[in-house]
Amino acid sequence: MHPLGPPPEEQHWVDTAAELAREFAKTAAAYDESTDVPLANLEALHTSGLDRALLPREFGGEDLSYRSYGEIVRLLAAGCPSTACIWVMHVGAAIGLVQMSAPESARFYADEYIAGRRFANALSEPSGGNLFLLPQQHAQPTAGGFRLSGAKRFTSGCEIADHFLVNVLIDDTPTFFGVPADETIKYLPIGDTMGLRANGSRLVEFRDTLLRSERRCPPSTGHRPNRIGGGIAFLSLGVADAAIAALIEHARTRTIPTTGQPLATMQWLRFDLADVHSRLEAAGMYARHMTWLADQNDLEFNPATMRAKLLANQVAVDAAQLALKAGGGSGYLSTSPIQRILRDAYAGWVMAYSVEVCRDRLSADLFEDSNA
């Protein structure tokens, strides 16, 4: 019943996510080791109705609040962060196309989404760094639309995607398109990632791919929050939750040979745990504030997403490092969840916008405000 928490009438969706996350946690390590995309988890999310609940009401959904969405992402990320990452990108691409497209295309994408088709974002470019909303690749005019020859990278869940949200330059203007997966789109390995190993991120190569005119998104007519920006911080918060849970479990069961007492009695660990958990609570509260801004369609949502991500990324890494410190050699073993959680924590740090880009943007705003 917290004012920044999920509305009471939506709590059942959060409860559904909690049940799914408990099941996903059982296979998270296996998916991390195999790097297989957790398709069964994604199908379970769709079957549960969570996908559809996020759609706007006029397209058959429940327009689920950002406050509930954030809590759902956090729970899923604590269970299996690779599943949560693909789901955030899937939801973000699908809902984005529904919201940004002309009416006929919006209805098409909503129907595809309801039917269980998969969506992915193809936004980040190899030479673009974190500036995924400022593409550098031009699409060339052709009969029926435009042709794109280029590449996008870190496209989570791309190999199971039926549709892509693509951002390109048309007459030097960033423009979104919905693009179906076809034979002109190839998926190239970019090397094993250190964390989120099962999120299926690949380099996506477009080889003279047709961007159809009727799937071109019209220019934006106003501010609108987006599910990706609203979900990224909660991915890291979920990883931090998992790190603290793993730390507590290890500290309770690990006996210190010299004293016969559990590691949990060590004062240094108790102090450090209290510190990192307090910062996690603060980061979580700010992230909830960010989702409240989204639900109000407040213009402060965009800068709030950067601040929420910055705080969440930092505390996730710190919580995972503390878990490894407590785990010692045991936590460093491949059989320990701690080493996997640490790798996943760093993934959030480098995801767009990276911590460094967030810091730069936020400080630039502060300097600009001080000159006003």
N, C-alpha and C positions, 0 to 999 in steps of 0.2 A: 504493500500500500504506500510505498514511498512516492512522493510527487514526481520524481524523475524516473521512477521505475515503470514496468509494464502496466498498462491499464488493467483493472481487474477482469474485464470481459475478455482480455486476450491472454490471461495467465495460462490457460490450458494449452496454448501453443508453446509457451516456454516449458511447461511440464512435458510436453511431447518431445521437445528437443533434448531435455535432460535424460529421458528414457533412451532415446536414440544414441546420445553421446556415451552413455554407459556401455552400450553394445559396441560402438565404434572403438572405444578404448581397448577392447579385448584384441583387436586385430591391428592396431596402429603400428606396433613394432614390426609385424610381419609385412605390412605394406611398405614401411620405411626400408626394410631390408631388400624386398623384391623390386621396389620402385614401381610396382604395378599401380595403375590408377584405381582407386577404391570405388569402382562403378557400383558395386552392390550397396555401398553406403549412400551414394547419390540417388540411386533408385529408391532406397528406403525413405529418403527425405521427400522425394516426389510423391511416393505412395501415401505418405503421412498427411499430405495436403499443405505442407509448409510452403512449397513453391507457389501454389495457386493463391494462398492467403496473402502474399505480398503484392499481387496485382491490384491495380486500381479497381474500384467497385464497378465502374462502367464496363470493365472487361471481364467481369465474373469473379473477381477476387474480393478480399476483405480490406485492402489498403492497410495492411498491418502496420502499426506505428513503428517509427524508428526506435522508440524506447524498447519495445518488445524485440525487434530485430537485433539490436545490439546484444541483449542478454542471450538470445538464441545463438548468435555467432560465437559469443564467449564460451558458452557451454559446449558447442561442437568443437571449438578449437582446443579446449581442455581434453576432450576425448581423442580426437584425431585431427591435428591442425591441417594436414594435407586435404582431408575431406572438406574442412571448413573453408580453406582457401579457394578450392575449385568452386564450391557452392557460392561463395561471395561473388566471384567473377561471373559465374553462370547467371545468378540473379541480377547482378549489375548490368550485364550485357542485354539480357532479355527485357528487364523492366525499362532500361534506358531506351531500347529500340521502340518499345510500346509508347513511351512518353514523348520521344523526340520525333517519331515518324508522322507522316500524313495519315489521316484516318483509315484509309483502306489498308495501308501497310501495317499500321498499328494493330488493326484487328487480325491481320494475318499472323503477326508475331505473337500476339496473345494466344491465338488458337494453337500455334505450334508449341508454345511454352506449356499450355495446359495439357497438350497431348504427350508431353514428355520429351520433346526434342531438346537437344543440348545446345547451349550458347556459350561463347567464349569471347574474350576481348582480345583484339589484335591492335594494340595501341602503341606499345613501347617499341622504339626503333633502335637498331644496333648503335647508331651514332647519336641518338637523341638523349642519352642519359636518362634522367628522371623526368624530362619534360614531355610526358606522353600526350599531353593535350596540345602540344605545338609540333605537329609532324613536319618532317623535312622532305618527305617523298611526294612527288607530284603524280597525279593521275592524268592521262592524256585523253582528250576527247575522241570518241569513236561512235559508230552507229549504235544507238540504244543506250548510250551512257559514256563510261570512261574505262580506260584500261590501266591497270596497276601492275607494274613490275618492280618488286622490291621485297623487303623482308620486315617482319615484326618479331620481337623476341620476348621470352618469358611469358608465353601465352598459355596460361594454366588450363589444363583440360582440353587442349586443342585437338588431339587425335580422336576424341569422342564427340567433338562438336558438330552440329548440323548447320549452325549459323554463327557468323562472326560479326561483331561490332568493330568496324574499321574506321580509322581516322586518317585522312589524306589531305593534301593541298589541291584545291581546285581554284585556279586563278589566284594563287598565293593565299587563299583563305582556307583555314582548317575546316574540314567538312566530314560529317559522319555518314557512313553507309551501312546498311545491312547486307552481308554477303554470304551466300550459301556455300557450304563446303563442296568443292568439285575437283575434277582431275587436274586443274591448273594450280591447285594449292598443295604444297609439299611440306612435310614436317621433318626438320633436321635436328638431330641431337645437338645440344650445346654443351655437352659434358655433364657428368653427374653433379647435381647441386649438393651442397653440404647439408642443407636442411630442407624441410618440406619435400623430401625426395619422391613422394608419391603424388605430387600435384600435377604431374604430366606436363611441365613447362618445356616447350620446344621453341626452336627458331622456325617460324612459319614463313615460307617463301611463296610469294605470289608471282606466277609466271604468266604475264599478259592476262591477268584475271579481269573479267568483266565486272564493273561496278554499275549495276543497272540504274537508270535514271529514276525509275519509280521507287527504288529502295534508298534514294538519297533523302537524308533527313533535312527538313527545312531549317533555316537559321533560327536560333533560339529567340523566343519572344519575351523571356523574363527569367528570373532566378528560379531554380528548382534544385532541391537536394538530390543526391544520388546515392544508391545503395553501396557502391564500392567505397566512396569516401566515408560513408557512415559505418562501414563494417571493418575497415582495415585495423583500426585501433583495437577493436575487440578480439581480433585474431591474436594479438600479442598479449592482451589481458588473459585470454584463455590459456596460453602457453605459460604465463606467469603463475596462474592457478595450479597448473599441472606440476610446475617446478616446486612450489611450496608444498603441495601434497606429497610429492616424492621425497622431499627433504624430511618432512615430518615422519613419514613412514619409516625411512631409514634411521632417523635419529632415535625413534622409539624402540627399534628392534636391535640396534647395534650396541653391543656391550663393550665398554672400555676395559681392556684386560687388567690394567693396573688398579682400577677401583671397583670393578664389578658393577658399576652403575651404567645406565643407558646414556648414550651420547646426548640425549635430550636434556640431561642435567647440567651440561657444560654452559657456564655463564656466557662465554663469548658467543656461542651459537644462539642462545636465547635472546641476547641483546641484538645481534645482527638480524635474527628472524623478525623480531618486533619492529625493527627499523624498516626492513624491506616490505613487510606486510602492510605497515602503515602507509608507505608510499604507493603500494598497490591499491589500497583503499582510496587514496587521494586521486590516483590516475583513473580509477574506475568511476569515481564520482564526477570527475571532469568529463569523461567520455559519456556518461549519462546526460550531463548538461548539454553536450554536443548533440545528442539525439533529440533532446527537448527542443533545441534550436531548429533541428530539421523538421520536427513535427509542427513547428510554428512557421515554417518556411522563412526563417529569419536570415537576413543577409550575412549575419555573423557566422553562419554554418561553415562556410568554406575555410576561413582562418581557424575556426575551432577544430576542424578535422586535422589540421596540421599540428595544432597544440596537443590534441588528444593522442595522435599517433606518436609524437615525440615522447610524451610522458609514458605511454604504454610500452613503446619499444625499449626505452631505457630501463624500466622496472623489470621487464621480462628478462633482459640480459642479466641484470643484477640478481634477480631471483634464481635464475638458472646457474649462475656462477657460484652463488652461495650454496646451492644444492650440491654442486660438484665439490666444493670445499668441504662440505660436511660428509659427502660420500667418500672422499679420498680415492684411493686406488679402486675400491669397489664401484664407485660412480663412474670411473673412467673405462670400465669394461664395456664391451659391446653388448653384453647381456643386460646392462643396467638401463632403465628408462632415463636416467639423469643425462647421460651423454647425448641421447637423441633429443631430449628437451632443450639442451644447450644449443645444439645445432639448429633446431627450429626457432629458437629465440633470436638468433642472429639473422635469420631470413627476414623477419619483420623489419629489422634495422635497415636493410638495404632495399627493401621494396619501395617503389615510388609512392609518395615522395620520401626519399631517404631522410634519415635523421639530420644529415648535414644540410640538405635542401630545406627541410622544415625550419631549422634554426636560422638559415639565411633569410628565408621569406618573412619569418616572424620578426626578426630583428630589423629588416628593411621597413616593415610596417611601423615599428616603434619609432625609428628615426624619422620617417615621413610624418607621423602624427606629431612628433615633437616640434616639427617645423611649421605646423599648421597655424 
